[in-house]
Amino acid sequence: MKGRSRITLSRNSTIMEQDQEFVEYIVKALVDHPADVKTERVVDEMGVLITLHLNPEDMGQVIGRMGQTAKAIRTLLRVVGAKRKARVNLKIYEPEGSHRRTERHESGDHSSQMEMSHDSGDSIDEFKL
């Protein structure tokens, strides 16, 4: 297969640990410090919980804007779990000093003022109901 990358899982991993290796593979491709990516896997009556530990500087890259990257990783992980009839969840450990990508709203920013006016219930007048 030329031009295609393949995920190769270690031979000593069991089928159930492949979800953990899958998370590490994806996250290591996204971050600037892949050597700092570590995961913990816990199985209980609720299913599988994978806790992701990473460099605080990489937190924004993994979470993404408005949490979209983390949401996508969780969606893929649910698909991997469904294939094995297991409920798999991802918890991202957020250490002190981590940096998230957040949208900054200035006090003079019109878009944030518009969002606030829509949330206050004034928008119903626009429809003349």
Buried (B, 14 or more C-beta within 10 A) or exposed (E): EEEEEEEEBEEEEEEBBBBBBBBBBBBBEBBEEBEBBEBEBEEEEEEBBBBBBBBBBBBBBBBBEEEEBBEEBBEBBBEBBEEEEBEBBBBBEBEEEBEEBEEEEEEEEEEBEEEEEEEEEEEEEEEEE
